């Protein structure tokens, strides 16, 4: 069944995934692995990436269905969404720290130098995803250093 699901959920920034299919897949994964916290994208998908937005929509769908919502609460699973910021803020890296500190948010994570290098190292493991613009992203994106989160 996983093969079927992954064929239906292609890694493509222009493809919107089926909300119900993805919601079911995510719900089963949360339940099977006793997950109590999910961090996902917000409605902006950080960069308008359709797959990212689909994940947000699937989790919103799970929370809007009363039966699943009740199960999420019973399981103690909470969902935090990563705040999408404008293009200027997205690429000013650590210079966004003062801005992020004064703006309202529920959680703000500022990575240490070691944690930032660990994130870069993880990105380098995915050679097929490491296109030329991702190198720029790794150097200048605030998301490599700062992440603002809000509850769903």
C-alpha positions as CSV (number, residue, x, y, z in Angstrom):
1,X,0.0,0.0,0.0
2,X,2.9,2.4,0.7
3,X,4.0,2.1,-3.0
4,X,0.5,3.1,-4.1
5,X,0.4,6.1,-1.8
6,X,3.8,7.3,-2.8
7,X,2.9,7.1,-6.5
8,X,-0.2,9.2,-5.7
9,X,2.0,11.7,-3.8
10,X,4.8,12.6,-6.2
11,X,7.6,14.9,-5.1
12,X,6.8,17.8,-7.3
13,X,6.5,21.5,-6.2
14,X,3.6,22.0,-8.7
15,X,1.5,19.0,-7.8
16,X,-1.2,19.3,-5.2
17,X,-1.7,16.1,-3.3
18,X,-5.1,14.6,-2.5
19,X,-6.1,15.9,0.9
20,X,-8.0,12.9,2.1
21,X,-5.4,10.4,1.0
22,X,-2.6,12.3,2.6
23,X,-4.7,13.0,5.8
24,X,-5.3,9.2,6.1
25,X,-1.7,8.4,5.6
26,X,-0.5,11.0,8.1
27,X,-3.1,9.9,10.7
28,X,-2.1,6.2,10.4
29,X,1.6,7.1,10.8
30,X,0.9,9.3,13.9
31,X,-1.2,6.5,15.4
32,X,1.2,3.7,14.6
33,X,4.3,5.5,15.9
34,X,2.7,7.1,19.0
35,X,3.7,10.6,17.7
36,X,2.7,13.5,20.0
37,X,4.0,16.5,18.0
38,X,3.9,17.2,14.3
39,X,5.7,20.2,12.8
40,X,4.5,21.1,9.3
41,X,4.2,24.0,6.9
42,X,1.6,26.7,7.0
43,X,-0.8,27.6,4.3
44,X,1.9,29.4,2.4
45,X,4.2,26.3,2.2
46,X,7.2,28.5,2.9
47,X,7.7,29.1,-0.8
48,X,4.4,28.3,-2.3
49,X,5.4,24.6,-2.8
50,X,2.2,22.7,-3.6
51,X,3.4,19.6,-1.7
52,X,4.1,21.6,1.4
53,X,0.7,23.3,1.2
54,X,-0.9,19.9,0.8
55,X,0.6,18.7,4.0
56,X,-0.8,21.7,5.8
57,X,-4.2,21.1,4.3
58,X,-4.2,17.4,5.2
59,X,-3.5,18.2,8.9
60,X,-6.2,20.9,8.8
61,X,-8.5,18.3,7.4
62,X,-7.6,15.9,10.2
63,X,-8.3,18.5,12.8
64,X,-11.6,19.5,11.2
65,X,-13.0,15.9,11.1
66,X,-14.5,15.5,14.6
67,X,-13.7,11.8,15.0
68,X,-10.0,12.3,14.0
69,X,-9.8,15.6,15.9
70,X,-10.9,13.8,19.1
71,X,-8.4,11.0,18.5
72,X,-5.6,13.5,17.9
73,X,-6.4,15.1,21.3
74,X,-6.8,11.8,23.0
75,X,-3.4,10.7,21.7
76,X,-2.0,14.0,22.8
77,X,-0.8,14.9,19.3
78,X,-0.3,18.6,18.8
79,X,0.5,20.3,15.5
80,X,2.8,23.3,15.0
81,X,3.0,25.1,11.7
82,X,6.1,26.8,10.3
83,X,5.5,30.5,9.5
84,X,6.1,31.5,5.9
85,X,7.8,34.9,5.6
86,X,8.2,37.2,2.7
87,X,11.1,36.8,0.3
88,X,13.2,39.6,1.9
89,X,13.0,38.1,5.3
90,X,13.5,34.6,4.0
91,X,17.0,35.3,2.6
92,X,18.5,37.6,5.3
93,X,19.5,34.7,7.4
94,X,20.6,35.7,11.0
95,X,19.7,39.3,10.3
96,X,16.1,38.2,10.7
97,X,16.6,37.4,14.4
98,X,15.8,40.9,15.7
99,X,12.7,41.1,13.5
100,X,11.5,37.6,14.6
101,X,12.1,38.5,18.2
102,X,9.7,41.5,18.1
103,X,7.0,39.9,16.0
104,X,4.2,37.9,17.7
105,X,4.7,34.1,17.6
106,X,4.1,31.1,19.8
107,X,7.5,29.5,19.5
108,X,10.8,30.8,18.1
109,X,13.7,28.4,17.5
110,X,17.1,29.9,16.8
111,X,19.6,27.2,16.0
112,X,23.2,27.1,17.2
113,X,26.1,27.1,14.8
114,X,26.4,23.3,15.3
115,X,22.7,22.7,14.7
116,X,22.8,24.8,11.6
117,X,25.7,22.8,10.3
118,X,23.8,19.6,11.1
119,X,20.9,20.9,9.0
120,X,23.2,21.7,6.1
121,X,24.8,18.2,6.4
122,X,21.3,16.6,6.3
123,X,20.5,18.6,3.1
124,X,23.7,17.5,1.5
125,X,22.6,13.9,2.0
126,X,19.8,14.4,-0.5
127,X,21.9,14.9,-3.7
128,X,18.9,14.6,-6.0
129,X,17.3,17.5,-4.2
130,X,20.4,19.6,-4.0
131,X,20.0,21.9,-7.0
132,X,21.9,25.1,-7.5
133,X,19.3,27.3,-5.8
134,X,19.4,25.1,-2.7
135,X,23.0,26.0,-2.2
136,X,21.9,29.6,-2.0
137,X,19.1,28.6,0.3
138,X,21.6,26.9,2.7
139,X,23.8,30.0,2.8
140,X,21.2,32.7,3.2
141,X,17.8,31.3,4.3
142,X,16.6,32.3,7.7
143,X,15.0,28.8,7.9
144,X,18.5,27.3,8.3
145,X,18.8,29.4,11.5
146,X,15.4,30.7,12.6
147,X,12.0,29.1,12.7
148,X,8.8,30.7,13.9
149,X,6.0,28.3,14.8
150,X,2.3,28.6,15.6
151,X,-0.2,26.0,16.8
152,X,-2.6,24.7,14.2
